[in-house]
Amino acid sequence: MTSTKLYSVIYVVLFVFATAQVAIEFTNIAYWVAVTAILVLSVIKAVVVAAYYQHLKYEPRSITYVMLSGLLTALALTFAASYSIT
């Protein structure tokens, strides 16, 4: 069983990453650098949330692979839909 202290630390890390994303938004750096930084932070946050708050870290790897295949399918459908719009 995980402790409240661990969840508190994860919450603070997620809060810091979200604050960094907002700070990046208001800086005068190149557009693609900002987009890349925000996307990287978003992926890290998503992995942390899936691992700890959705308890995938403590599940068998097969459950993680099922979740990952669903994510990849959703991304593929999203890209296909955006390609057909243009």
Buried (B, 14 or more C-beta within 10 A) or exposed (E): EEEEEEEEEBEEBBEEBEEEBEEBEEEEEEEEEBEEBBEEBEEEBEEBEBBBEEEBEEEEEEEBEEBEEEEEEEEEEEEEEEEEEE
